[in-house]
Amino acid sequence: MDYAHACEIADCRLHSMGGIGILVSKGCYQSKILENRFKTIDAGAIAVNGQARPETWADIIRETLISFNRAEDCGGTTISAYNTLFTTISRNEITDNRGRYAISVGGWSNQEEAIDGGYRVEYNHCHNVQKLADDSGVIKTAGLTYDSIIRGNLIHEVK
C-alpha cells in the first residue's frame, strides 16, 4: 500500500509467497492489519517501511495497527516497522520463523533526525522461533525510537 488512508486488511490467508506478505509504505496512515494468517512467506509476513528523510509530510507513515495475526514458517523478519510513527504491534502469534528476528522496530539511517518512534510492541506470543539463525534476538530495536514501549510479550523455545 502507498498513500492509503484508513485502510484495513483483515481476516485474510496468505500462503507460499516469495516476497513480503503485506507491505505498508510511503504516505500510509491509520492502517489496520488484523486477524490474518501467514504461512511460508519467504521475506516476512508484514513490513511497515518508511523513509528516514521523507520529502514531504504526506510521505510519513503513521498510526499503523498490527494485531491478532498469526505467522508461521516465515523467513526474513516476520513483522518489521521502521521510519514510522505510532505503530502498534500487539497480540500476534509468531511461530516456526526462519529469519533472524520475529519482530523488529526502528531504523538506523539518520538517527538524530529520523521519523521513527512511538512503537508499542506488546502482548505478542513468539515461540519456536529463529530456527535457522543463532546470532540475533526475538524482538529487535534499532536507532532512536523515542516514546516506544515493549511489554508483556511471551517468548519461549528460542534457538
MOBEL-V125578 format. One record per backbone hydrogen bond with DSSP energy under -0.5 kcal/mol. CO is the residue of the C=O (numbers start at 1). NH is the residue of the N-H. E is the energy in kcal/mol with one decimal. If there is no record, write none. Layout:
co=CO nh=NH e=E
co=CO nh=NH e=E
This chain:
co=1 nh=25 e=-2.5
co=4 nh=29 e=-2.2
co=7 nh=32 e=-2.3
co=8 nh=10 e=-0.6
co=9 nh=34 e=-2.2
co=12 nh=37 e=-2.6
co=14 nh=39 e=-2.3
co=17 nh=42 e=-2.8
co=19 nh=43 e=-2.2
co=22 nh=24 e=-0.5
co=22 nh=47 e=-2.4
co=23 nh=25 e=-0.6
co=24 nh=49 e=-2.2
co=25 nh=28 e=-1.6
co=26 nh=3 e=-3.4
co=28 nh=62 e=-1.8
co=29 nh=6 e=-2.4
co=31 nh=65 e=-2.6
co=32 nh=9 e=-2.9
co=32 nh=34 e=-0.5
co=33 nh=67 e=-1.9
co=34 nh=11 e=-1.8
co=36 nh=70 e=-2.4
co=37 nh=14 e=-3.1
co=38 nh=72 e=-2.5
co=39 nh=16 e=-1.9
co=40 nh=17 e=-1.5
co=40 nh=42 e=-0.6
co=41 nh=44 e=-1.0
co=41 nh=75 e=-2.3
co=44 nh=21 e=-2.2
co=45 nh=22 e=-2.1
co=46 nh=80 e=-2.2
co=47 nh=24 e=-3.0
co=47 nh=49 e=-0.6
co=48 nh=50 e=-0.7
co=48 nh=82 e=-2.4
co=51 nh=54 e=-0.6
co=52 nh=115 e=-0.8
co=56 nh=59 e=-1.6
co=57 nh=60 e=-1.4
co=59 nh=27 e=-2.3
co=61 nh=85 e=-2.0
co=62 nh=30 e=-1.6
co=64 nh=88 e=-3.0
co=65 nh=33 e=-3.0
co=65 nh=67 e=-0.5
co=66 nh=90 e=-2.3
co=67 nh=35 e=-1.6
co=69 nh=93 e=-2.7
co=70 nh=38 e=-3.0
co=71 nh=95 e=-2.6
co=72 nh=40 e=-2.0
co=74 nh=98 e=-3.6
co=74 nh=99 e=-0.9
co=76 nh=78 e=-0.6
co=78 nh=45 e=-1.0
co=78 nh=46 e=-2.4
co=79 nh=104 e=-2.2
co=80 nh=48 e=-2.4
co=81 nh=106 e=-1.9
co=82 nh=50 e=-2.8
co=83 nh=61 e=-0.5
co=84 nh=117 e=-2.3
co=85 nh=63 e=-1.9
co=86 nh=64 e=-0.6
co=87 nh=89 e=-0.5
co=87 nh=120 e=-2.2
co=88 nh=66 e=-3.0
co=88 nh=90 e=-0.6
co=89 nh=122 e=-1.9
co=90 nh=68 e=-1.1
co=92 nh=125 e=-3.0
co=93 nh=71 e=-2.8
co=94 nh=127 e=-2.4
co=95 nh=73 e=-1.6
co=97 nh=131 e=-2.2
co=101 nh=78 e=-1.7
co=102 nh=79 e=-2.0
co=103 nh=140 e=-2.6
co=104 nh=81 e=-2.2
co=105 nh=142 e=-1.3
co=108 nh=111 e=-0.7
co=110 nh=113 e=-1.2
co=110 nh=114 e=-1.4
co=114 nh=116 e=-1.2
co=116 nh=146 e=-0.8
co=117 nh=86 e=-1.8
co=119 nh=149 e=-2.7
co=120 nh=89 e=-3.5
co=120 nh=122 e=-0.6
co=121 nh=151 e=-2.0
co=122 nh=91 e=-1.6
co=124 nh=126 e=-0.6
co=124 nh=154 e=-3.0
co=125 nh=94 e=-2.8
co=125 nh=127 e=-0.5
co=126 nh=156 e=-2.1
co=127 nh=96 e=-1.0
co=128 nh=96 e=-0.8
co=129 nh=159 e=-1.6
co=130 nh=133 e=-0.9
co=138 nh=102 e=-1.4
co=138 nh=103 e=-2.4
co=140 nh=105 e=-2.7
co=143 nh=145 e=-1.1
co=144 nh=146 e=-1.1
co=145 nh=148 e=-0.7
co=146 nh=118 e=-3.0
co=149 nh=121 e=-2.7
co=151 nh=123 e=-1.6
co=153 nh=155 e=-0.6
co=154 nh=126 e=-3.0
co=156 nh=128 e=-1.2
co=157 nh=129 e=-0.8
